[in-house]
Amino acid sequence: MRRLPTLGALLVLLGVLLGLAGTAGAATGTSSQSAKNPGRVSIIKVEGLIDPVMADFIEKSIHQGEQSQVIAVVLQMDSAGSVVSDARLIRLATTMHDAKVPVTVWVGPSGSSALGGAAQLAGAAELVGLAPGARLGKTGDLIVPETLLTPAFVAAGDRLRDGTINDKQARQLKIAPDRRAAVIGEFIIELDGVKTRTVKIDGRPQREPLSIPVFSSLPIQDQLFHTVGSPPAAYLLFVIGLALIVFELYTAGVGIAGLVGAGCFVFACYGFAVLPVRPIGVALLVLAILGFTIDVQTGVPRAWSVIGVISLIAGSLVLYDGFSLSWVALLVGIVATSVFMIAGMPAMVRTRFSTPTIGREWMIGEEGEAVTNVSPDGVVRVRGALWRARTNRATPIALHGAVRVVEVDGLLLEVEPLEGGAVDYREKRRGEDDDAEPEVVLVDGQPLSPAEPSPDI
């Protein structure tokens, strides 16, 4: 009778052991499965102004993160503000706030910033981290509704409106968690759901993520438009494009300089369409190039060159509303453009259309070939040298047409078609001499016949 309890106890003990083994096996299987699938963290590089290209990229990356079920989406941000409309900024903040995956922001590396509209987007993120030396703030008047912002960000609104805070101040204000995030790895390992492991480095334990960080940046084509939409790039492309177009006009023809200048101008116009540009700034830059162009015609800097320099400086300083150009961009734009237009441009024009022969009167009557259509202006080749030319007739001279020089005006040749052209003054003089009556020689008062030999005297 006593054996029954003993047998029952054995059966219970066996069941407990089997249960523990099953639990251990399940735990081992879960751990193994966890190690095999540690998950991914999507890291999106947000550099430069939040323009339409960057806003679309952020939204697309968040949607892709939702579909692929990443652990979190991290915006690695370094932005001086946004240039999208208020409605577009609110829509982007709503996408971040309502995303099915956590959307976080790390302002880094050191020296980075999130200002203006970019700072408001950071306030809409689930979590914010700052690298040492990074800055957050200068939000201005809030565009993003407070309902989309974190309570700590709203509470610090007065301080963030006109000023900035660093990483320590962000932790004190509870905007960022109370932990360091010097590098993005330190920020990632503290995110919920990120799997980590502890390793020893130089004898000290240190955590590192097992979850895989996946970095994404703008595609090449989008990066091109994002770059030309930045304030310094659009400004420099505009002045360079205008200068090259003017240079090509003065050298009479459509060459590499003209094509490059036209391309720069088109990209600059796109940038100006995206950025907050003041019309007075654009007008002053155009006036500057126009002033330089007038004095290029004379080849000597005069009053218009002074007007050009003053307009270039003023236009560069007032071009953007809310953004200021760096001193590097201003130095390149003002100094380089002024030197090119005042000194370099006239020298290049003279070099292209110069001739090694002193004096050009000898060219009247010379024949050559049109290397462009002369209608009425173009370029001709005379004795192997290129010259700007203008036809002195209403009829244009076609490409490769034969021409004759009839007048020289500085570096400009006045030409006419070889066939049916006016007779050169030297040829005309020779013709007049040929048409004149021959001189009559008198011998003993009688004219000497040309057919008779002159008698010896």
C-alpha positions in Angstrom: 0.0 0.0 0.0 2.9 2.3 0.7 4.2 1.8 -2.8 1.4 3.7 -4.4 2.4 7.2 -3.0 5.9 6.4 -4.0 4.9 5.5 -7.5 2.7 8.6 -7.7 5.6 10.8 -6.5 7.8 9.3 -9.1 5.3 10.0 -11.8 4.9 13.6 -10.7 8.6 14.0 -10.5 8.9 12.6 -14.0 6.3 15.0 -15.3 8.0 18.0 -13.7 11.3 17.0 -15.3 9.7 16.6 -18.7 8.1 20.0 -18.3 11.3 21.6 -17.4 13.0 20.0 -20.4 10.3 21.2 -22.7 10.6 24.7 -21.3 14.4 24.7 -21.7 14.0 23.3 -25.2 11.5 26.0 -26.0 13.8 28.7 -24.6 16.7 27.3 -26.5 14.6 27.2 -29.7 13.5 30.8 -29.1 17.1 31.9 -28.4 18.3 30.1 -31.5 15.5 31.6 -33.6 16.3 35.1 -32.1 19.9 34.7 -33.0 19.0 33.7 -36.6 16.7 36.7 -37.0 17.9 39.7 -35.0 16.0 42.2 -37.1 17.0 45.3 -39.0 17.2 49.0 -38.2 16.7 51.3 -41.1 19.0 54.4 -40.9 18.1 57.3 -43.3 20.7 60.0 -44.0 19.0 63.4 -43.9 21.6 65.9 -45.0 20.9 69.4 -46.2 17.6 71.3 -46.3 14.3 69.5 -46.1 13.3 70.2 -49.7 10.6 68.3 -51.8 13.1 65.7 -52.9 14.2 64.9 -49.3 10.7 65.0 -47.9 9.6 62.4 -50.5 12.6 60.3 -49.7 11.9 60.3 -45.9 8.2 59.4 -46.5 9.1 56.6 -48.9 11.7 55.2 -46.5 9.2 55.1 -43.6 6.6 53.3 -45.8 9.2 50.8 -46.9 10.2 50.3 -43.2 6.6 49.5 -42.3 6.3 47.0 -45.1 9.6 45.2 -44.3 8.8 45.3 -40.5 12.0 46.8 -39.4 12.6 47.4 -35.7 12.9 51.1 -36.1 13.6 53.9 -38.6 16.3 56.3 -37.6 16.8 59.7 -39.3 20.4 60.6 -39.1 19.9 64.3 -39.4 22.1 67.3 -40.2 19.8 70.0 -41.6 19.6 73.8 -41.4 15.9 73.9 -42.0 13.2 73.2 -44.5 12.0 74.8 -47.7 8.8 72.9 -48.2 5.4 74.4 -47.8 3.7 74.4 -44.4 1.2 71.8 -45.5 4.0 69.5 -46.8 5.9 69.8 -43.5 2.8 68.9 -41.5 2.1 65.9 -43.7 5.7 64.7 -43.2 5.4 65.1 -39.4 2.1 63.3 -39.4 3.7 60.4 -41.3 6.5 60.2 -38.7 4.1 60.4 -35.8 1.5 57.8 -37.1 4.0 55.3 -38.5 3.5 51.7 -37.6 7.2 51.4 -36.8 9.1 53.7 -34.3 10.6 56.7 -36.1 13.5 58.3 -34.2 16.0 61.1 -34.9 19.7 61.2 -34.2 21.3 64.6 -34.8 24.9 63.7 -35.6 27.8 63.3 -35.9 29.4 66.0 -33.9 28.9 69.5 -35.4 25.6 68.6 -37.0 22.4 70.5 -36.4 18.6 70.3 -36.7 17.2 73.8 -37.1 13.9 75.3 -38.2 11.5 72.9 -39.8 14.0 70.0 -39.3 13.9 70.6 -35.6 10.1 70.5 -35.6 10.3 67.1 -37.4 12.7 65.9 -34.6 10.0 67.0 -32.1 7.5 64.7 -33.9 9.8 61.7 -33.6 9.3 59.0 -30.9 12.8 59.4 -29.7 15.6 62.1 -30.2 19.3 61.8 -29.6 22.1 64.3 -30.0 25.8 63.7 -30.5 28.2 65.9 -28.4 28.6 69.2 -30.3 25.3 68.8 -32.1 22.6 71.5 -31.9 18.8 71.5 -31.9 16.5 74.5 -32.1 15.7 77.8 -33.8 12.3 76.4 -34.6 10.7 79.8 -35.1 6.9 79.8 -34.9 5.7 76.3 -34.8 4.2 75.0 -38.0 3.8 71.4 -36.9 0.7 71.1 -34.5 1.6 70.5 -30.9 -0.5 67.3 -30.9 2.2 65.8 -33.2 5.1 66.9 -30.9 6.4 65.2 -27.8 5.3 66.9 -24.5 9.0 67.7 -23.6 9.5 69.4 -26.9 6.4 71.5 -26.5 7.4 72.4 -22.9 10.7 73.7 -24.2 9.1 75.6 -27.0 10.0 79.1 -25.8 13.7 78.2 -25.4 13.8 76.4 -28.8 12.0 79.1 -30.7 15.0 81.5 -31.1 17.9 79.5 -29.5 19.5 76.1 -29.7 20.4 73.4 -27.2 23.2 70.8 -27.1 23.1 67.2 -26.1 23.4 67.8 -22.3 20.7 70.4 -22.3 18.4 68.1 -24.4 18.8 65.5 -21.7 18.1 68.0 -18.9 14.9 69.1 -20.7 13.8 65.4 -21.1 13.8 65.9 -24.9 16.4 63.2 -25.2 16.8 60.2 -22.9 19.4 60.4 -20.2 22.2 58.5 -21.9 25.0 59.4 -24.2 24.7 59.0 -28.0 28.1 60.0 -29.2 27.9 57.7 -32.2 24.9 56.3 -33.9 25.7 52.8 -32.6 25.2 54.0 -29.0 21.9 55.5 -30.0 20.7 52.3 -31.8 21.5 49.8 -29.0 19.1 51.6 -26.6 16.1 51.4 -28.9 13.3 49.0 -27.9 13.5 45.7 -29.8 17.2 46.0 -30.8 19.1 42.9 -29.8 22.6 43.3 -28.4 25.5 41.3 -27.1 28.3 42.1 -24.7 31.9 41.9 -25.9 35.2 42.8 -24.3 37.2 45.6 -25.8 40.6 46.3 -24.2 39.5 44.2 -21.2 36.3 46.2 -20.7 32.7 44.9 -21.4 30.9 46.8 -24.1 27.5 46.3 -25.8 27.2 46.1 -29.5 24.0 45.6 -31.6 23.1 42.2 -33.1 20.3 43.8 -35.1 21.6 44.8 -38.5 21.8 48.6 -39.3 20.9 49.3 -42.9 22.0 52.7 -44.2 20.1 54.5 -47.0 20.7 57.8 -48.8 19.2 59.6 -51.7 19.6 57.9 -55.1 22.1 59.6 -57.5 19.5 61.4 -59.6 17.6 62.7 -56.6 20.9 63.7 -54.9 21.7 65.8 -58.0 18.5 67.8 -57.7 18.8 68.0 -53.9 22.3 69.4 -54.3 21.5 72.1 -56.9 18.5 73.0 -54.6 20.9 74.1 -51.8 21.5 77.9 -51.4 25.3 78.0 -52.2 25.0 75.6 -55.2 22.1 77.5 -56.8 23.8 80.9 -56.3 27.1 79.8 -57.8 25.5 78.0 -60.7 23.5 81.1 -61.5 26.4 83.5 -61.7 28.7 81.0 -63.4 26.0 80.2 -66.0 25.4 83.8 -66.9 29.1 84.5 -67.1 29.7 81.6 -69.5 26.8 82.5 -71.7 28.1 86.0 -72.0 31.5 84.7 -72.8 30.2 82.5 -75.6 28.2 85.4 -77.1 31.3 87.5 -77.3 33.3 84.7 -78.9 30.6 84.3 -81.6 29.5 80.7 -81.7 28.0 77.8 -79.7 30.7 75.8 -78.0 31.4 74.0 -74.8 31.3 77.2 -72.7 27.9 78.0 -74.0 26.5 74.5 -73.3 28.0 74.4 -69.8 26.6 77.9 -69.1 23.1 77.0 -70.3 23.2 73.8 -68.1 24.3 75.7 -65.1 21.6 78.3 -65.7 18.8 75.7 -66.0 19.9 74.0 -62.7 20.1 77.3 -61.0 16.6 78.2 -62.0 15.4 74.9 -60.5 17.2 75.7 -57.3 15.7 79.2 -57.2 12.2 77.7 -57.7 12.7 75.5 -54.6 14.5 78.0 -52.3 13.0 81.2 -50.8 14.6 83.7 -53.2 14.1 87.5 -53.2 13.4 88.9 -56.7 15.5 92.0 -55.9 18.5 89.7 -55.3 18.1 88.0 -58.7 17.7 91.4 -60.4 20.9 92.7 -58.9 22.9 89.7 -60.0 21.6 90.1 -63.6 22.4 93.8 -63.5 25.9 92.9 -62.3 26.6 90.6 -65.3 25.0 93.2 -67.6 27.4 95.9 -66.3 30.4 93.7 -66.7 29.3 92.8 -70.3 29.1 96.5 -71.4 32.7 97.1 -70.4 33.9 93.9 -72.0 32.9 95.5 -75.3 35.4 98.3 -74.7 38.1 96.0 -73.2 38.8 98.5 -70.4 37.1 98.5 -66.9 35.0 101.7 -66.6 32.0 102.9 -64.6 29.9 99.9 -65.6 32.4 97.5 -64.1 32.1 99.4 -60.7 28.3 99.1 -61.0 28.7 95.4 -61.7 30.8 94.8 -58.6 28.5 96.7 -56.3 25.4 95.0 -57.7 27.1 91.6 -57.4 27.9 92.2 -53.7 24.5 93.5 -52.9 22.7 90.7 -54.8 24.7 88.0 -53.2 23.9 89.3 -49.7 20.1 89.8 -50.1 19.5 86.8 -52.5 17.8 84.4 -50.0 15.1 85.1 -47.4 15.9 83.3 -44.2 19.2 81.8 -45.3 22.7 83.4 -45.5 25.5 82.2 -47.8 28.8 81.0 -46.3 31.9 83.2 -46.7 33.4 80.6 -49.0 30.4 80.8 -51.4 30.5 84.6 -51.2 34.2 84.7 -51.9 34.0 82.4 -54.9 30.9 84.1 -56.3 32.0 87.8 -55.9 35.8 87.7 -56.3 36.0 85.0 -58.9 33.2 86.4 -61.0 34.6 90.0 -60.8 38.1 88.9 -61.8 36.8 86.7 -64.7 34.6 89.5 -66.1 37.0 92.4 -65.6 40.3 90.8 -66.5 39.9 87.3 -67.8 37.1 87.8 -70.2 38.6 90.6 -72.3 41.9 88.8 -72.4 40.3 85.6 -73.7 38.4 87.4 -76.3 41.5 89.2 -77.5 43.5 86.0 -77.5 40.9 84.1 -79.5 40.6 86.7 -82.2 44.2 88.0 -82.2 46.7 87.8 -85.0 50.5 87.9 -84.8 50.8 90.5 -87.5 51.1 94.1 -86.4 48.5 96.4 -88.0 45.5 95.1 -89.9 45.2 97.4 -92.9 46.9 94.7 -94.9 43.8 92.5 -94.4 41.5 94.7 -96.7 41.0 92.7 -99.8 42.1 89.4 -98.2 40.0 86.4 -98.9 38.9 83.8 -96.4 36.2 81.3 -95.4 33.2 81.6 -93.1 33.5 79.1 -90.3 29.9 79.9 -89.1 26.9 81.5 -90.7 27.5 85.2 -91.0 24.0 86.6 -90.7 24.9 89.3 -90.0 27.5 88.4 -87.4 29.7 85.3 -87.3 33.2 84.0 -87.5 35.6 83.8 -90.4 39.0 82.4 -91.0 41.6 84.6 -92.7 45.1 83.3 -93.2 44.5 80.6 -90.5 43.3 83.0 -87.8 39.7 83.3 -86.5 38.1 86.7 -86.6 34.7 88.0 -85.5 33.0 89.3 -88.7 30.0 91.1 -89.9 28.6 91.1 -93.5 28.2 94.5 -95.1 25.3 93.3 -97.2 21.8 92.2 -96.4 22.5 88.8 -97.9 23.9 86.4 -95.3 27.0 84.4 -96.0 26.6 80.6 -95.5 28.9 78.3 -93.6 32.1 77.6 -95.6 31.3 80.5 -98.0 34.1 82.4 -99.5 34.5 86.0 -98.2 36.5 89.1 -98.9 37.5 91.6 -96.2 36.4 95.1 -97.1 36.9 97.0 -93.8 38.6 96.5 -90.4 37.0 97.9 -87.2 39.2 97.0 -84.2 38.9 93.3 -83.8 35.8 93.1 -86.1 36.1 92.4 -89.8 33.6 93.7 -92.3 33.2 91.1 -95.0 31.3 90.5 -98.2 30.6 87.5 -100.4 33.4 86.7 -102.8 31.0 86.3 -105.7 29.4 89.6 -106.6 31.2 91.5 -103.9 32.4 95.1 -104.1 35.8 95.6 -105.7 38.5 96.2 -103.2 40.0 99.7 -103.4 43.4 98.4 -104.4 41.9 96.4 -107.2 39.8 99.3 -108.2 42.9 101.5 -108.3 44.6 98.9 -110.5 41.5 98.8 -112.7 41.4 102.5 -113.1 45.0 102.5 -114.1 44.3 99.8 -116.7 41.4 101.8 -118.2 43.3 105.1 -118.5 44.6 106.1 -121.9 48.3 105.2 -122.5 50.8 108.0 -122.2 51.6 109.5 -125.7 55.3 109.9 -126.5 56.1 112.7 -129.0 59.1 112.5 -131.4 59.8 115.6 -133.4 56.3 116.8 -132.6 54.7 113.6 -133.9 53.2 110.9 -131.7 55.1 107.7 -131.6 53.1 104.6 -132.6 53.1 102.0 -129.9 53.9 99.4 -132.5 57.0 101.2 -133.7 60.2 101.0 -131.8 61.5 104.2 -130.3 64.3 105.7 -132.3 67.7 106.2 -130.7 68.2 109.8 -129.7 
